[in-house]
Every structure is written in C-alpha cells, then in structure tokens.
Amino acid sequence: MSTTTTDTPQPILLRHDEGGVTTLTLNRPQQFNALSFEMLEALIAAVDAIAADERVRVVVIAGEGKAFCAGHDLKEMRGNHTLAFQQRLFRLCGKFMMKLTELPQPVIARVHSIATAAGCQLVSMCDLAVAADSARFAVSGINVGLFCATPSVGLSRNMGRKEAFEMLVTGDFIDAHEAQRRGLVNRVVAAGELDAEVARLAASIVAKSPVAVRMGKQMFYKQLEMGLDAAYQLAAETMACNMMCEDAAEGIDAFVAKRKPEFKGR
C-alpha cells in the first residue's frame, strides 16, 4: 500500500514574535522575494495587525533565500500589461510604504543580500536598516527601460539629491559601506553578525518607553514635511504631552534616584 504526500505550500510572508520583536520575512526565495500584488497585500495585512498590537515594540523586515528583495515581480507586471493593473500595483506599493512610516513601532530592515528597485525602496522606507557587508543596493529599473519613480521617493529622502539621482539614471550598484555613507543604512556588519546586530538594535528600542517611541516616531515624520516654525510648534507640543505621560515621570524619577526605570507604556 503506497501513500502519497502533498507538500503544504509555504506562506509568502512569515511572522515570528519574540520578546516584543516581530519579524516579517519575505518568503518567495525562488523569485528573489519580489513584491508581487499578493505579497504587498500580505504585508499590508500584517502591518495593520501589528499596528493594533501593543505587545509588539519593534518590527524587523527580512528576506528568505539569496536576496533581501529584488523589487517588483516583472513577470507579473508583463503578464498583466494594462494601465489599470499597473496603477493598482504601484498605488498598493505606495500604500504599503506609507504604512511603514505610519506604523507606531519602529521598523528595521535586515538586509542580508541584494536590495534592488522596490527592494531598495523598502530599505529606504524602513525607519532603520542593518546590512551585511556583502549586501548590495541598486535602483536598476532604468536598465530595462523603466525609471524607478516610486523608489526615488524614499531614496531621495535618505541620501543627497545628486547621489540618489545618479543611482536612478545609471542603475549602478553600491555596496553596503557606501550605502551607509550615503545614509541608506545605519549599520554594516559581517554577515555572520547580522542577526546579533539587529537584535542589539531592537533590544535597545524595546528597553525604552513605548509611549515615548510611538509619540516620537509620529512627530518625526510629520515635522519632516513642515516648515521650520511649524516643525518646532509640533515638537514643542509633542514634548509637553510626552512630559505628562506616566513613563516620563517614572524615567526622570529613576534618573534622579540612579535606578533603572520601569516603563509601563503610559
């Protein structure tokens, strides 16, 4: 008597929760974790769930396989070659990228390998990024006749204008250390140290007051789009409100008493 086994399809997005840190892993390794329509929908659903979960303090975005993320799924785009589909796809991608900024929790990109086109955009839209020294970055759509317009939004807000535009019109790769110099990533470590470095960064954030981090992230992105005077008004109001929080009182009292604060998120 023979038995037939059926492999259960793996989800395209994996979630792992531990110690206040949620890791979302892009799981399309054979497609270099391309951001298909389905992948973007899965990411949006995951981020929406995380936003409402106060147990989550930090989000890490990682990629399975040889690439972090190679951008959009070009085969899917060519297979649905209508203006309506392209508009839906890029609007959905923009919606997801904005949700990363709007998410109350800080988001760390764990970049172990190549991040190209919309994958590079994803790195640029995460709040923080840690890269292996073997990682490489490019906005390479121009090589196939497609200017990386949507990736240019995040890229130009991470690095100097001329540095960003050069990448956009040449499609050339930069290495991890150059990406760090240009402001695209925060830290670069040996590949074997990547997980430990991401964990250290996440732990440093988890140890802080969650209410202060939430308020601070919201204010940080709002003030970037304001004039100087309006930005200072928003910052002053945020600090005043933050000062009235229970965590701020606890933190200051602990500092004066030379003890470790016990934050409650209020």
N, C-alpha and C positions, 0 to 999 in steps of 0.2 A: 504494500500500500504506500503510495507516494503522497507527499504533501507539497503543496505549493505555497511559497511565502511571497508576500507582497510587501515591497519596501514602502514604508509610510513616507509620503513627501514631507520634506522639512519645510517649516515656515520660512518665508523670505526675510523675516525680521525676528531676531531672537531677543528676549529680555531676561536679564539676570539682576536680581536685587540682593544687595548685601551691605549691611552697615550704613544704611542711609544713601547708598550709591546705586543708581540704576544704570546698567549698561545695556544699550541698544546696539545689536550687532547686525549690520547688513549681511544677509546670508544668501547671496547669489554669486558664489565664488567662480562658477564657470562663465558668468557674464561680467566678471570683474566688478560685481556689486553695482551694476548700472542702475540708475534711478528711473526705473520703469514707472508707468502710471500706477500699477499695483503697489510698487514699493513706496511711492510717495503717499498713497492713501494709507498704507500700513504705518508709515512714520507719523502722519498727522494724527491717526487714531491713538497711537502710543503716546505721543506728546500731549494730546488732550487729556488722556487718563492720568499721566504723570502730573500735569498742572494742578489737578484736583487732589493729589495725594500728598498730604503734609509729611508723610514718613520719608518721602524722597527729598534729599537735600542737595544732591549733585547728580547730573546726568552725564554719562560718558557715551560717545558715539564711536563705534569701532567697525571694522570690516573683516569679514572672514575670507581666507584664501590669500592669493598673491597680491591683491590690490586693496587699497582702502576704498576707493570709489573712482571709477573711470568716467563718471559723468552720466549723461542721459543714454538711454538704450537706442542707439542709432537704427538698429534693425526694426524696432517697434515704430520709430518715427517714419522710416521709409515705408513700412507696411501699412501705415495709416496716413497716407500723404494727402491730407486735406487741410485747408486752413483752419477749419473748425477744431480738428483734433490738435493741431499744433498750438492753437490759442489755449485750449483747455489744459494741455500738458504744461505749458510754461506758466500759466496762471496758477496751476496747482503747485508747481515747484516754488513759485514766489510765495504762495500762501504758507507752505511748509517752512521756508527760510524765515519768514516773518514770525512764525510761531516760536522759533528758536529764540528770537530776541524777546518775545513777549512772555516766554516761559518764566515763572517765578524763580526756578532753580538755575544756577549756573550750569552751562553745558561745556564739556571738554571734548575736543576731538582727539582720538587716539589714532595717530597716523603712522601705520607701520610700513607703508609702501606707497605706491603712486597714488596721487590725487589729481585727477585731470578734469578740465572743463567744469561741469556742475559738481564734480567731486572736490575740486579746488574751491568752488563757490561754497560748498558745505563747510569746509575748513574755515573759510573766511567769516561765515555767519555764526559759527560757534563762539562762545564767549572767550574760550581759552583753547589752546592747542598744544599738544605734546607730540613730538615727532621722533621717530627713529632716525639715526644718522644716515640710514640707507633710503629714506623716503625722498620722493621727487615730486615736483609740483609743476603744473602747466595748465594754461587755458588754450587748448590746442584745436578748438573748433575751426579756427582760421585755416588750418591745414586741409580741411575738407570743404572749404568754401563757406564756412558758417562762422561769422563773428560771434564770440561768446558774450552777447549783450547782457544777459541776466547775470552770469558770473562777474561781469565787470562792476556791478553794483556793490557787491561785497568786497571784491578785490580792491577797488578804488577807495574804500573806507578802511582798509587795513594798511595800505602802503602808499608811498608817494605817487603822485599822478603820473609822472613820466615812467616810473618803474612799472606801474600797473599797465599803462598803455603799451609799453614795449612788449610785455608778455602777451597782450591781447592781439597785437598785429604780427608777431613773429611765431607764436605758438611754441617758443623755446621752453625747455625745462629749466628749472632752477633746483639746486639741491637743498637739503634741509637747513644747512647752516646759512645759506643765502636767504632762504625763506624766513629764518629767524631774524637776520639782519634787516630785512625789509618789513618786519612786523606782522608777518602772516602766522607765525607760530611763536609760542612763548619759550618753550624749552626743547632742546635736542639732546638725545642720549643714545648710547649704543642700543642696538635692537634688543639685546638681552635684558636691558634695564628699563625697557619701555613701560611694562606693566607696573613695576615698582615706582617709577616716577609719576605715572598717572595716579596711582594710589596715594602717594605722598601729597600731591596737589589736592586731590579730592578730600583727603583726611584733614588737611589744613582748613578747607572751607567748612566741612562738617563740624569742626570744632567751634566755629563762630556762631553768633546769634542768627538763627534762621530768619527772624523778622527783620533784622538789620540788612541781611543779604538780599532779601526779597525787595525791601524798600529801595535799597541802593541800586540794584540792577534796573529796576523800573525807572528810577530817576536818571541813571547814567545814560540810557539810550534816548530818553526824552530830551535831555539837555543838549545832546549832540546836534539835534536838528533845530535848536533855538539860537537866537542872537545872544550876545554876552549878558546883557542886562536881564533878559527873561530867564536865562540859564541860572544866574545867581539867585533870582527870586525863587525858582523852583527848588534849587539846592537848599536855600535857607529854610523854606517851608518843610522840606523833607527832613532836615536835621532837627528842626523844632519838634516835629511829630515823632521822630525816632527817639528823641530825648525823653519823651513822655512814656515810652514803652517800658514795660517791666524789665526786659532784658538789659536795657541801658542802665537802669538804676542798679541792677544786680552787677553788671560789669564794672561800673565805677566804684561801687562799694567794695567789690572784690579786689580791684586795683589798689584802693586805699589801704585795705586790710592785708594786702600782699598774699592773697589766696587765689585759687583757681575759680573762675566764675561758673555758676551752674545755670546755663541758659534754658529757658522754657519755651521760647518762641512766641513770647507775648510782649 
